[in-house]
């Protein structure tokens, strides 16, 4: 059974299925991500304590403690990060939803992409389901105030995590006149798939699914999802759902988000995409990245997976190889 090294993995899906209430920021949040305490709101990316000895540039990279997830070489500082983002057509930056530093990292990625691509950018959000696209369009275009957007999108119930952590992204979208995409499936659809499977899903719900939906065959990812399914001994999960349906629900979740971004990029040549989603949808490039890759041709992707670390590693940990194109280490405890 796959276990992320040195971490605990929790998932929103079991609680989504049992309560149909989605991820929430209060009352014992459990999310499809690594978990940690809510960081205090602060400006900028805080530097990690230096680890010595280490590869040249890594100790000085501060908040940009990033390694290539395949070969293990470091991105030596902010400029190499900007270059890596600028070369990509699709950038995916995973998050643990209540970790401020992950959201700051996403903002750094959007700034870098904006410098490289100008206004030809679409930012896709897991936080909003696809039925809310008209509301998101109005907010991105400045036709709604923040308060109106939060009310119309029912942010508190749809997502629940502090909007303040996402606000810089939305502010830059509005300032630079970028596009914004609501990526997610409605929660009720994910829940029904887990209960009855894809084939028995009512027609009224199948309308939300993308064409060519494939249940993942990635063995590492399947083990990762199975850990969620089997790891909730204090819940009635195993008695209520078959694992095959549970995996189908997760695949539909990922496939829908990837298809939404792929559809936009295929229809808008020259645009770049930034995906804002939980790290569990990015890991192993098996969720959203695989969905995008199967629906596009020739687009370069760059995925960033967040990992907690008290100090920037002196060298790339072998057990983190393959988590994503890049692994980004952050000291969540530092203020």
C-alpha positions in Angstrom: 0.0 0.0 0.0 1.5 3.4 -1.0 2.2 5.8 1.8 3.6 9.3 1.2 7.0 9.4 2.9 6.9 11.2 6.2 3.3 12.4 5.9 -0.3 11.6 6.5 -2.6 11.5 3.5 -6.2 12.4 4.0 -9.0 12.7 1.5 -12.2 14.7 1.1 -13.9 12.0 -0.9 -15.0 9.8 2.0 -16.6 12.6 3.8 -18.0 14.1 0.6 -19.7 10.7 -0.1 -21.0 10.3 3.5 -22.3 13.8 4.0 -22.4 15.4 0.5 -21.2 18.5 2.3 -17.8 18.8 0.5 -14.6 20.1 2.0 -14.9 22.6 4.8 -12.5 24.7 6.7 -14.1 24.3 10.1 -15.2 21.3 12.2 -12.6 18.7 11.5 -11.6 19.3 7.9 -10.3 16.3 6.0 -9.2 16.9 2.5 -7.7 15.1 -0.5 -4.3 16.4 0.4 -1.7 16.4 3.0 -2.9 18.1 6.1 -1.4 20.7 8.4 -2.3 23.6 10.7 -3.6 26.9 9.2 -0.7 29.2 8.7 -1.0 32.8 9.6 -1.6 35.3 6.9 1.7 36.9 5.9 3.0 38.6 2.8 5.3 36.7 0.5 6.9 33.3 0.6 8.9 32.8 3.8 12.4 31.4 3.4 13.1 27.9 4.6 16.0 27.4 7.1 19.1 26.5 5.3 20.3 22.9 5.2 24.1 22.4 4.8 25.8 21.1 2.9 23.6 21.3 -0.2 23.6 21.8 -3.9 24.7 25.3 -5.0 21.8 27.7 -5.1 19.4 25.6 -3.1 20.4 27.1 0.3 19.9 30.6 -1.1 16.6 29.9 -2.8 14.4 30.7 0.2 10.8 30.0 -0.6 11.8 28.5 -4.0 13.2 25.3 -2.6 12.3 23.2 -5.6 13.7 20.1 -7.2 13.2 18.4 -10.5 10.9 15.4 -9.6 12.6 13.1 -12.1 16.3 13.7 -12.0 16.5 15.5 -8.7 18.4 18.6 -9.7 17.5 21.8 -7.9 15.9 24.9 -9.3 18.5 27.3 -8.0 16.3 30.2 -7.0 13.4 32.3 -8.3 14.7 32.9 -11.8 15.0 29.2 -12.6 11.5 28.7 -11.3 10.2 31.5 -13.5 12.0 30.0 -16.5 10.4 26.5 -15.7 7.0 28.0 -15.5 7.4 30.2 -18.6 8.4 27.2 -20.8 5.1 25.4 -19.9 1.7 25.6 -21.6 0.0 24.1 -18.6 1.2 24.6 -15.0 -0.4 22.7 -12.1 0.5 23.8 -8.6 -1.0 21.5 -5.9 -2.1 22.6 -2.5 -3.1 21.5 0.9 -6.2 23.7 1.1 -5.5 25.3 4.5 -1.8 25.9 4.0 -1.1 29.6 3.2 2.3 28.9 1.7 0.9 26.6 -1.0 -1.4 29.4 -2.1 1.5 31.8 -2.1 3.4 29.4 -4.3 0.4 29.3 -6.7 0.4 33.1 -6.8 4.1 33.1 -7.7 3.4 30.7 -10.5 0.6 33.0 -11.8 2.8 36.0 -11.7 5.5 34.2 -13.6 3.1 32.9 -16.2 1.6 36.4 -16.6 5.0 37.9 -17.3 5.6 35.3 -20.0 2.1 35.1 -21.6 0.5 38.4 -20.9 -3.3 38.2 -20.7 -3.5 34.9 -22.7 -3.9 32.8 -19.5 -6.8 30.7 -18.1 -6.7 29.9 -14.4 -8.7 26.8 -13.5 -10.1 26.3 -10.0 -11.0 23.0 -8.3 -12.8 25.2 -5.8 -15.8 25.9 -8.1 -18.0 23.4 -9.9 -18.7 23.9 -13.5 -22.3 25.1 -13.0 -20.8 28.2 -11.5 -18.9 29.3 -14.6 -21.3 32.2 -15.3 -20.8 33.5 -11.8 -17.0 33.2 -12.1 -17.1 34.9 -15.5 -18.9 37.9 -14.0 -16.5 38.1 -11.1 -13.4 37.8 -13.3 -14.7 40.6 -15.6 -15.4 42.9 -12.7 -19.2 42.7 -12.9 -19.5 41.4 -9.4 -18.0 42.6 -6.2 -16.2 40.2 -4.0 -19.1 40.0 -1.6 -21.5 39.3 -4.5 -19.3 36.6 -5.9 -18.9 34.8 -2.6 -22.7 34.9 -2.1 -23.6 33.8 -5.6 -20.9 31.1 -5.6 -22.0 30.0 -2.1 -18.3 29.8 -1.3 -18.9 28.9 2.3 -20.8 25.8 1.5 -19.2 25.0 -1.9 -15.7 25.2 -0.6 -15.4 26.6 2.9 -11.8 27.4 3.1 -10.7 31.0 3.8 -11.2 32.9 0.6 -8.5 35.3 1.7 -5.9 32.7 0.8 -7.2 32.6 -2.8 -7.9 36.3 -3.1 -4.5 37.3 -4.5 -5.1 34.9 -7.4 -8.5 36.4 -8.2 -7.3 39.9 -7.8 -4.6 39.3 -10.3 -7.0 37.7 -12.7 -9.3 40.8 -12.5 -6.4 43.2 -12.8 -4.7 41.5 -15.8 -8.1 40.6 -17.4 -7.2 36.9 -17.4 -9.7 34.1 -18.0 -11.0 31.9 -15.1 -12.4 28.4 -15.3 -14.7 26.5 -12.8 -13.3 23.0 -13.1 -15.0 20.7 -10.7 -17.9 18.3 -10.9 -20.9 19.1 -8.8 -20.5 17.3 -5.4 -23.7 15.3 -5.8 -22.4 13.7 -9.0 -19.2 12.5 -7.4 -21.2 11.1 -4.5 -23.6 9.2 -6.8 -20.8 7.6 -8.8 -19.3 6.3 -5.7 -22.6 4.8 -4.6 -23.9 3.4 -7.9 -21.0 3.5 -10.4 -20.7 5.2 -13.7 -23.0 2.9 -15.7 -25.9 3.4 -13.3 -25.5 7.2 -13.0 -28.8 8.9 -14.0 -28.8 10.7 -17.3 -29.4 14.1 -15.6 -26.0 13.6 -13.9 -24.1 12.1 -16.9 -24.5 15.5 -18.7 -21.7 16.8 -16.4 -19.2 14.1 -17.4 -16.6 14.7 -20.1 -16.5 12.6 -23.3 -14.0 9.8 -23.2 -13.9 9.5 -19.4 -11.4 6.9 -18.4 -11.0 5.3 -15.0 -7.3 5.6 -14.1 -5.0 2.6 -14.7 -2.0 4.2 -13.0 -1.0 1.6 -10.4 0.7 4.1 -8.0 -2.4 6.3 -8.1 -4.7 3.4 -7.6 -2.7 2.4 -4.5 -2.9 6.0 -3.3 -6.7 6.0 -3.6 -7.0 2.6 -2.1 -5.2 3.8 0.9 -7.9 6.4 1.4 -10.6 3.8 0.9 -9.2 1.3 3.3 -7.7 3.7 5.8 -11.0 4.9 7.3 -11.6 2.1 9.7 -13.8 4.3 11.9 -16.2 5.1 9.0 -18.8 2.9 7.2 -16.9 3.4 3.9 -16.2 -0.2 3.1 -19.8 -1.3 3.9 -21.3 1.4 1.8 -19.2 1.5 -1.4 -17.3 -0.8 -3.6 -13.7 0.2 -4.3 -14.3 0.1 -8.0 -17.0 2.7 -7.7 -14.9 4.8 -5.3 -12.1 4.8 -7.8 -14.5 5.7 -10.6 -15.7 8.6 -8.6 -12.2 9.9 -8.1 -11.4 9.4 -11.8 -14.5 11.3 -12.8 -13.5 14.1 -10.5 -10.0 14.3 -12.1 -11.1 13.7 -15.6 -13.7 16.5 -15.5 -11.2 19.0 -14.2 -8.6 18.0 -16.8 -11.2 18.0 -19.6 -12.4 21.5 -18.7 -8.9 22.9 -19.0 -8.1 20.9 -22.1 -11.3 22.0 -23.9 -10.4 25.6 -23.3 -6.8 25.3 -24.4 -7.8 23.4 -27.6 -10.3 26.1 -28.4 -7.9 29.0 -27.6 -4.5 28.4 -29.3 -1.8 30.4 -27.7 -3.3 30.4 -24.3 -1.5 28.9 -21.3 -3.3 27.3 -18.3 -2.8 27.3 -14.6 -4.6 24.7 -12.5 -5.3 25.4 -8.9 -6.2 22.1 -7.2 -5.4 19.8 -4.3 -2.1 18.0 -4.4 -3.9 14.7 -4.5 -5.2 15.6 -8.0 -1.7 16.3 -9.2 0.4 13.5 -7.6 2.2 11.2 -10.0 0.9 13.3 -12.9 -1.9 10.7 -12.9 -5.0 12.8 -12.2 -5.6 16.1 -13.8 -2.2 16.1 -15.7 -3.1 12.8 -17.3 -6.5 14.0 -18.3 -5.1 17.1 -19.9 -2.4 15.1 -21.7 -4.9 12.6 -23.2 -7.1 15.4 -24.6 -4.4 17.7 -26.1 -1.4 17.4 -28.4 1.9 19.1 -28.1 1.2 21.0 -24.9 4.1 21.2 -22.4 3.0 20.6 -18.8 4.8 21.4 -15.5 3.4 20.0 -12.3 4.5 21.1 -8.8 3.8 18.9 -5.8 4.1 20.5 -2.3 6.0 18.8 0.5 6.5 19.9 4.1 10.0 20.3 5.3 11.6 22.0 8.3 14.6 22.9 6.1 15.4 22.8 2.4 16.8 19.3 1.7 20.5 19.2 1.1 19.7 16.8 -1.8 16.6 15.5 -3.4 15.0 12.7 -1.2 14.9 9.5 -3.3 11.5 8.6 -1.9 10.0 11.7 -3.4 11.1 10.8 -7.0 8.1 10.8 -9.4 5.7 12.7 -7.2 5.4 15.3 -10.0 7.5 17.2 -12.5 8.8 19.3 -9.6 8.6 18.9 -5.8 8.4 22.1 -3.8 9.5 22.0 -0.2 8.0 24.5 2.3 8.3 24.9 6.1 4.6 25.1 7.0 5.5 25.8 10.6 7.5 29.0 9.9 5.6 32.2 10.0 
